[in-house]
Amino acid sequence: MAFFARRGPLLCAAFFAIAPLLCALVENEIQMTLYIDMAWSGPGKSEVVVVEGSNKRFGEIRVNDWIIRDGPDPSSAKVMGHAQGFHINTQPDGQSWHTSANLVFSDER
């Protein structure tokens, strides 16, 4: 990966090489139910506002590191990993959010 900078913001360019596929792809389908533990305040807070929104939070941007559990009860469910990403308030009345997250699993199942 190479980075180039000129006057103004940093510009990024990525270079990729494509090689022939030497083995057949194996597809597996997994169905699971995950429970995301989101905490907006308190000692276990798992998201932070990085850009303040206008009236009713329109345009607000938050970053998150939510805990993923294998059950609905936080006291007995096992931590499976984290949902790490961001969400943006995309509607003027504050009722619609766009969310993008990577699911990072720490459990070996």
Rosetta constraint file for C-alpha pairs under 8 A:
AtomPair CA 1 CA 13 HARMONIC 6.83 0.50
AtomPair CA 1 CA 14 HARMONIC 4.78 0.50
AtomPair CA 1 CA 15 HARMONIC 5.76 0.50
AtomPair CA 2 CA 12 HARMONIC 6.93 0.50
AtomPair CA 2 CA 13 HARMONIC 5.81 0.50
AtomPair CA 2 CA 14 HARMONIC 6.02 0.50
AtomPair CA 2 CA 15 HARMONIC 7.36 0.50
AtomPair CA 3 CA 10 HARMONIC 7.80 0.50
AtomPair CA 3 CA 11 HARMONIC 6.56 0.50
AtomPair CA 3 CA 12 HARMONIC 4.90 0.50
AtomPair CA 3 CA 13 HARMONIC 5.93 0.50
AtomPair CA 3 CA 14 HARMONIC 7.91 0.50
AtomPair CA 4 CA 10 HARMONIC 6.77 0.50
AtomPair CA 4 CA 11 HARMONIC 5.50 0.50
AtomPair CA 4 CA 12 HARMONIC 6.05 0.50
AtomPair CA 4 CA 13 HARMONIC 7.30 0.50
AtomPair CA 5 CA 9 HARMONIC 7.15 0.50
AtomPair CA 5 CA 10 HARMONIC 4.96 0.50
AtomPair CA 5 CA 11 HARMONIC 5.61 0.50
AtomPair CA 5 CA 12 HARMONIC 7.98 0.50
AtomPair CA 6 CA 10 HARMONIC 7.01 0.50
AtomPair CA 6 CA 11 HARMONIC 7.59 0.50
AtomPair CA 33 CA 70 HARMONIC 7.19 0.50
AtomPair CA 34 CA 68 HARMONIC 6.43 0.50
AtomPair CA 34 CA 69 HARMONIC 6.09 0.50
AtomPair CA 34 CA 70 HARMONIC 5.49 0.50
AtomPair CA 34 CA 71 HARMONIC 7.01 0.50
AtomPair CA 35 CA 68 HARMONIC 5.58 0.50
AtomPair CA 35 CA 69 HARMONIC 5.11 0.50
AtomPair CA 35 CA 70 HARMONIC 6.12 0.50
AtomPair CA 35 CA 71 HARMONIC 6.06 0.50
AtomPair CA 35 CA 72 HARMONIC 6.03 0.50
AtomPair CA 36 CA 66 HARMONIC 6.31 0.50
AtomPair CA 36 CA 67 HARMONIC 5.67 0.50
AtomPair CA 36 CA 68 HARMONIC 4.56 0.50
AtomPair CA 36 CA 69 HARMONIC 6.30 0.50
AtomPair CA 36 CA 83 HARMONIC 7.65 0.50
AtomPair CA 37 CA 66 HARMONIC 5.80 0.50
AtomPair CA 37 CA 67 HARMONIC 5.09 0.50
AtomPair CA 37 CA 68 HARMONIC 6.22 0.50
AtomPair CA 37 CA 69 HARMONIC 7.31 0.50
AtomPair CA 37 CA 74 HARMONIC 7.83 0.50
AtomPair CA 38 CA 45 HARMONIC 7.78 0.50
AtomPair CA 38 CA 46 HARMONIC 6.24 0.50
AtomPair CA 38 CA 47 HARMONIC 7.67 0.50
AtomPair CA 38 CA 66 HARMONIC 5.42 0.50
AtomPair CA 38 CA 67 HARMONIC 7.03 0.50
AtomPair CA 39 CA 44 HARMONIC 6.32 0.50
AtomPair CA 39 CA 45 HARMONIC 4.78 0.50
AtomPair CA 39 CA 46 HARMONIC 5.22 0.50
AtomPair CA 39 CA 47 HARMONIC 6.91 0.50
AtomPair CA 39 CA 66 HARMONIC 7.67 0.50
AtomPair CA 40 CA 45 HARMONIC 5.44 0.50
AtomPair CA 40 CA 46 HARMONIC 6.42 0.50
AtomPair CA 40 CA 47 HARMONIC 6.02 0.50
AtomPair CA 40 CA 48 HARMONIC 7.74 0.50
AtomPair CA 41 CA 45 HARMONIC 4.86 0.50
AtomPair CA 41 CA 46 HARMONIC 7.82 0.50
AtomPair CA 46 CA 64 HARMONIC 5.77 0.50
AtomPair CA 46 CA 65 HARMONIC 5.33 0.50
AtomPair CA 46 CA 66 HARMONIC 5.56 0.50
AtomPair CA 46 CA 67 HARMONIC 7.94 0.50
AtomPair CA 47 CA 62 HARMONIC 6.51 0.50
AtomPair CA 47 CA 63 HARMONIC 5.54 0.50
AtomPair CA 47 CA 64 HARMONIC 4.10 0.50
AtomPair CA 47 CA 65 HARMONIC 6.23 0.50
AtomPair CA 47 CA 66 HARMONIC 7.35 0.50
AtomPair CA 48 CA 62 HARMONIC 5.40 0.50
AtomPair CA 48 CA 63 HARMONIC 5.55 0.50
AtomPair CA 48 CA 64 HARMONIC 6.54 0.50
AtomPair CA 49 CA 60 HARMONIC 7.22 0.50
AtomPair CA 49 CA 61 HARMONIC 5.97 0.50
AtomPair CA 49 CA 62 HARMONIC 4.31 0.50
AtomPair CA 49 CA 63 HARMONIC 6.64 0.50
AtomPair CA 50 CA 60 HARMONIC 7.78 0.50
AtomPair CA 50 CA 61 HARMONIC 5.77 0.50
AtomPair CA 50 CA 62 HARMONIC 5.52 0.50
AtomPair CA 50 CA 63 HARMONIC 6.97 0.50
AtomPair CA 51 CA 59 HARMONIC 7.75 0.50
AtomPair CA 51 CA 60 HARMONIC 5.42 0.50
AtomPair CA 51 CA 61 HARMONIC 5.00 0.50
AtomPair CA 51 CA 62 HARMONIC 7.03 0.50
AtomPair CA 52 CA 57 HARMONIC 7.06 0.50
AtomPair CA 52 CA 59 HARMONIC 7.26 0.50
AtomPair CA 52 CA 60 HARMONIC 4.96 0.50
AtomPair CA 52 CA 61 HARMONIC 6.87 0.50
AtomPair CA 53 CA 57 HARMONIC 4.27 0.50
AtomPair CA 53 CA 58 HARMONIC 4.97 0.50
AtomPair CA 53 CA 59 HARMONIC 4.57 0.50
AtomPair CA 53 CA 60 HARMONIC 3.89 0.50
AtomPair CA 53 CA 61 HARMONIC 7.40 0.50
AtomPair CA 53 CA 89 HARMONIC 7.96 0.50
AtomPair CA 54 CA 58 HARMONIC 5.27 0.50
AtomPair CA 54 CA 59 HARMONIC 6.52 0.50
AtomPair CA 54 CA 60 HARMONIC 7.41 0.50
AtomPair CA 55 CA 92 HARMONIC 7.78 0.50
AtomPair CA 56 CA 92 HARMONIC 7.10 0.50
AtomPair CA 56 CA 93 HARMONIC 6.04 0.50
AtomPair CA 56 CA 94 HARMONIC 5.25 0.50
AtomPair CA 57 CA 89 HARMONIC 6.72 0.50
AtomPair CA 57 CA 92 HARMONIC 7.85 0.50
AtomPair CA 57 CA 94 HARMONIC 5.65 0.50
AtomPair CA 58 CA 89 HARMONIC 5.33 0.50
AtomPair CA 58 CA 90 HARMONIC 6.22 0.50
AtomPair CA 58 CA 91 HARMONIC 5.96 0.50
AtomPair CA 58 CA 92 HARMONIC 5.06 0.50
AtomPair CA 58 CA 93 HARMONIC 6.93 0.50
AtomPair CA 58 CA 94 HARMONIC 5.44 0.50
AtomPair CA 59 CA 88 HARMONIC 6.32 0.50
AtomPair CA 59 CA 89 HARMONIC 5.14 0.50
AtomPair CA 59 CA 90 HARMONIC 6.11 0.50
AtomPair CA 59 CA 91 HARMONIC 7.85 0.50
AtomPair CA 60 CA 88 HARMONIC 5.69 0.50
AtomPair CA 60 CA 89 HARMONIC 5.34 0.50
AtomPair CA 61 CA 86 HARMONIC 7.07 0.50
AtomPair CA 61 CA 87 HARMONIC 5.87 0.50
AtomPair CA 61 CA 88 HARMONIC 4.55 0.50
AtomPair CA 61 CA 89 HARMONIC 6.67 0.50
AtomPair CA 62 CA 86 HARMONIC 5.49 0.50
AtomPair CA 62 CA 87 HARMONIC 5.45 0.50
AtomPair CA 62 CA 88 HARMONIC 6.53 0.50
AtomPair CA 63 CA 84 HARMONIC 7.73 0.50
AtomPair CA 63 CA 85 HARMONIC 5.75 0.50
AtomPair CA 63 CA 86 HARMONIC 4.16 0.50
AtomPair CA 63 CA 87 HARMONIC 6.55 0.50
AtomPair CA 64 CA 83 HARMONIC 7.45 0.50
AtomPair CA 64 CA 84 HARMONIC 5.56 0.50
AtomPair CA 64 CA 85 HARMONIC 5.42 0.50
AtomPair CA 64 CA 86 HARMONIC 5.69 0.50
AtomPair CA 64 CA 87 HARMONIC 7.94 0.50
AtomPair CA 65 CA 82 HARMONIC 6.15 0.50
AtomPair CA 65 CA 83 HARMONIC 5.64 0.50
AtomPair CA 65 CA 84 HARMONIC 4.43 0.50
AtomPair CA 65 CA 85 HARMONIC 6.77 0.50
AtomPair CA 66 CA 82 HARMONIC 5.45 0.50
AtomPair CA 66 CA 83 HARMONIC 5.04 0.50
AtomPair CA 66 CA 84 HARMONIC 6.39 0.50
AtomPair CA 67 CA 79 HARMONIC 6.91 0.50
AtomPair CA 67 CA 80 HARMONIC 7.80 0.50
AtomPair CA 67 CA 81 HARMONIC 6.16 0.50
AtomPair CA 67 CA 82 HARMONIC 4.59 0.50
AtomPair CA 67 CA 83 HARMONIC 6.38 0.50
AtomPair CA 68 CA 79 HARMONIC 5.90 0.50
AtomPair CA 68 CA 80 HARMONIC 5.44 0.50
AtomPair CA 68 CA 81 HARMONIC 5.12 0.50
AtomPair CA 68 CA 82 HARMONIC 5.16 0.50
AtomPair CA 68 CA 83 HARMONIC 6.62 0.50
AtomPair CA 69 CA 74 HARMONIC 7.50 0.50
AtomPair CA 69 CA 77 HARMONIC 5.88 0.50
AtomPair CA 69 CA 78 HARMONIC 5.48 0.50
AtomPair CA 69 CA 79 HARMONIC 4.47 0.50
AtomPair CA 69 CA 80 HARMONIC 5.16 0.50
AtomPair CA 69 CA 81 HARMONIC 7.15 0.50
AtomPair CA 70 CA 77 HARMONIC 5.64 0.50
AtomPair CA 70 CA 78 HARMONIC 5.70 0.50
AtomPair CA 70 CA 79 HARMONIC 6.69 0.50
AtomPair CA 70 CA 80 HARMONIC 6.37 0.50
AtomPair CA 71 CA 76 HARMONIC 7.73 0.50
AtomPair CA 71 CA 77 HARMONIC 4.85 0.50
AtomPair CA 71 CA 78 HARMONIC 7.23 0.50
AtomPair CA 72 CA 77 HARMONIC 6.82 0.50
AtomPair CA 73 CA 77 HARMONIC 5.65 0.50
AtomPair CA 74 CA 78 HARMONIC 7.93 0.50
AtomPair CA 79 CA 106 HARMONIC 7.99 0.50
AtomPair CA 79 CA 107 HARMONIC 7.47 0.50
AtomPair CA 80 CA 105 HARMONIC 5.75 0.50
AtomPair CA 80 CA 106 HARMONIC 5.70 0.50
AtomPair CA 80 CA 107 HARMONIC 4.97 0.50
AtomPair CA 81 CA 103 HARMONIC 7.24 0.50
AtomPair CA 81 CA 104 HARMONIC 5.44 0.50
AtomPair CA 81 CA 105 HARMONIC 4.09 0.50
AtomPair CA 81 CA 106 HARMONIC 4.77 0.50
AtomPair CA 81 CA 107 HARMONIC 6.62 0.50
AtomPair CA 82 CA 103 HARMONIC 5.91 0.50
AtomPair CA 82 CA 104 HARMONIC 5.19 0.50
AtomPair CA 82 CA 105 HARMONIC 6.43 0.50
AtomPair CA 82 CA 106 HARMONIC 7.94 0.50
AtomPair CA 83 CA 101 HARMONIC 5.75 0.50
AtomPair CA 83 CA 102 HARMONIC 5.59 0.50
AtomPair CA 83 CA 103 HARMONIC 4.62 0.50
AtomPair CA 83 CA 104 HARMONIC 6.26 0.50
AtomPair CA 84 CA 101 HARMONIC 5.14 0.50
AtomPair CA 84 CA 102 HARMONIC 5.26 0.50
AtomPair CA 84 CA 103 HARMONIC 6.53 0.50
AtomPair CA 84 CA 104 HARMONIC 7.36 0.50
AtomPair CA 85 CA 99 HARMONIC 7.59 0.50
AtomPair CA 85 CA 100 HARMONIC 5.59 0.50
AtomPair CA 85 CA 101 HARMONIC 3.97 0.50
AtomPair CA 85 CA 102 HARMONIC 6.10 0.50
AtomPair CA 86 CA 99 HARMONIC 5.96 0.50
AtomPair CA 86 CA 100 HARMONIC 5.61 0.50
AtomPair CA 86 CA 101 HARMONIC 6.36 0.50
AtomPair CA 87 CA 97 HARMONIC 6.28 0.50
AtomPair CA 87 CA 98 HARMONIC 5.33 0.50
AtomPair CA 87 CA 99 HARMONIC 4.19 0.50
AtomPair CA 87 CA 100 HARMONIC 6.22 0.50
AtomPair CA 88 CA 97 HARMONIC 5.41 0.50
AtomPair CA 88 CA 98 HARMONIC 5.22 0.50
AtomPair CA 88 CA 99 HARMONIC 6.62 0.50
AtomPair CA 89 CA 94 HARMONIC 6.25 0.50
AtomPair CA 89 CA 95 HARMONIC 7.50 0.50
AtomPair CA 89 CA 96 HARMONIC 5.85 0.50
AtomPair CA 89 CA 97 HARMONIC 4.44 0.50
AtomPair CA 89 CA 98 HARMONIC 6.50 0.50
AtomPair CA 90 CA 94 HARMONIC 7.30 0.50
AtomPair CA 90 CA 96 HARMONIC 5.59 0.50
AtomPair CA 90 CA 97 HARMONIC 5.49 0.50
AtomPair CA 90 CA 98 HARMONIC 6.55 0.50
AtomPair CA 91 CA 95 HARMONIC 6.23 0.50
AtomPair CA 91 CA 96 HARMONIC 5.27 0.50
AtomPair CA 91 CA 97 HARMONIC 7.40 0.50
